């Protein structure tokens, strides 16, 4: 429904937002969350490891949001793909976030397989609700999609044609 507060339609985007054909390009590999005390960067983006002009802009995005890198108190890495961890090192080779608390690294894997399967099944079931969407650069075609029930499993249905 165009004009809704919770949905922005492509024809309502500001002119400065570039489209790839008729599709919105979502090169988002980092998120910033703050509660006023702690400031958490979830993933750090691609830095300069990819030659894609829409990626590696985490430092510019933080500047635009008025966030000084020195104010980032924690960094959480969701997984170790280079487009999620490379922003830990600035393009000049320096440490990008110098004021982090004592580093703590922990990799939590699916140690309890039945619990992991149950958690994934619950998440997929929740994602089938009509008001839930999936977005991200790691989909087959970067963009926005819905998860739908399909036989004994689930299917991903893009809301716009795949790019390319």
C-alpha positions in Angstrom: 0.0 0.0 0.0 1.8 3.1 -1.2 2.2 5.8 1.4 2.3 3.4 4.3 4.8 4.3 7.1 6.2 0.8 7.2 6.8 0.3 3.4 8.7 2.5 1.0 7.7 1.8 -2.6 10.3 2.2 -5.4 8.4 5.1 -6.9 8.6 6.9 -3.6 12.4 6.7 -3.2 14.3 9.9 -3.3 15.8 10.6 -6.7 19.3 10.3 -5.2 18.8 6.5 -4.5 20.3 4.6 -7.4 18.4 1.7 -8.9 19.8 -1.3 -10.8 17.4 -1.4 -13.7 14.0 -1.2 -12.0 15.3 -2.9 -8.8 16.6 -1.5 -5.5 20.2 -2.5 -4.9 20.7 -3.6 -1.3 24.4 -3.7 -0.5 24.0 -3.7 3.2 26.5 -5.7 5.1 26.6 -3.8 8.4 24.1 -2.4 10.9 24.7 0.1 13.7 22.6 -0.1 16.9 23.0 2.1 20.0 21.1 2.4 23.3 22.9 5.6 24.2 25.5 3.8 26.3 26.8 1.0 24.1 27.2 1.4 20.3 27.3 -1.9 18.4 28.3 -2.3 14.8 26.8 -5.6 13.5 29.3 -6.7 10.8 31.7 -4.2 9.3 31.1 -4.4 5.6 33.5 -5.0 2.7 36.0 -2.1 3.2 38.0 -2.0 0.0 38.2 -5.7 -0.8 35.6 -5.7 -3.5 35.7 -3.4 -6.5 31.9 -2.6 -6.3 31.2 1.1 -6.0 28.2 0.4 -3.8 30.1 -1.6 -1.2 32.8 -0.7 1.3 31.2 2.5 2.4 30.8 1.8 6.1 33.1 4.6 7.2 31.2 7.1 5.0 27.9 5.8 6.2 28.9 6.2 9.9 30.1 9.7 9.1 26.8 10.6 7.4 25.0 9.3 10.5 27.1 11.4 12.8 28.8 8.4 14.3 32.5 8.7 15.1 34.3 5.3 14.7 35.9 5.9 18.1 32.3 5.7 19.6 31.8 2.1 18.5 32.0 0.1 21.7 31.4 -3.3 20.3 31.5 -5.2 17.0 29.5 -8.3 16.4 30.3 -10.4 13.4 27.5 -12.6 12.1 29.7 -14.8 9.9 33.2 -14.7 8.4 32.5 -13.8 4.8 34.9 -11.0 3.6 32.0 -8.6 2.9 31.1 -8.8 6.6 34.6 -8.7 8.3 36.9 -6.7 6.0 35.7 -3.3 7.5 37.6 -4.2 10.7 40.7 -2.9 8.8 40.5 0.5 7.1 41.7 0.9 3.5 44.9 2.4 4.7 45.7 -0.8 6.7 45.0 0.7 10.1 42.6 -0.7 12.7 39.2 0.8 11.9 37.7 0.7 15.4 40.4 1.6 17.9 38.3 2.1 21.0 36.7 -1.3 21.3 36.7 -3.0 24.7 39.0 -6.0 25.2 38.6 -8.2 22.2 36.5 -11.2 22.7 36.1 -13.8 19.9 33.6 -16.6 20.1 32.4 -18.8 17.3 29.1 -20.5 18.2 28.3 -23.4 15.9 25.4 -25.7 15.8 26.6 -28.0 18.6 23.1 -29.3 19.2 21.8 -30.4 15.8 18.2 -31.0 16.8 18.0 -27.6 18.6 19.5 -25.9 15.5 17.0 -27.6 13.1 14.1 -26.6 15.4 15.3 -23.0 15.6 15.6 -22.8 11.8 12.2 -24.3 11.3 10.6 -21.9 13.8 12.3 -18.9 12.0 11.2 -20.1 8.6 7.7 -20.6 9.8 7.7 -17.1 11.3 9.0 -15.7 8.0 6.0 -17.0 6.1 3.7 -14.4 7.8 2.5 -11.9 5.2 4.1 -8.9 7.0 7.6 -10.5 7.1 10.2 -9.9 4.3 13.8 -11.1 3.7 16.4 -8.7 2.4 20.1 -9.0 1.8 23.0 -9.3 -0.5 23.4 -13.0 -0.1 20.2 -14.0 -1.7 20.5 -15.4 -5.2 19.6 -12.0 -6.5 20.2 -9.1 -4.0 16.9 -7.7 -3.1 13.7 -8.2 -1.1 11.7 -11.5 -1.0 9.1 -13.4 0.9 9.4 -16.9 2.3 6.5 -19.1 1.5 5.5 -22.6 2.5 6.2 -25.1 -0.4 5.4 -28.7 0.1 7.4 -30.0 3.0 9.8 -27.0 2.9 9.9 -23.4 2.0 10.5 -21.3 -1.1 11.9 -17.8 -1.7 9.7 -15.6 -3.8 11.3 -12.3 -5.0 9.1 -9.2 -4.9 10.9 -7.9 -8.0 12.5 -9.8 -10.9 16.1 -11.0 -10.2 18.8 -8.5 -11.3 20.9 -9.6 -14.3 
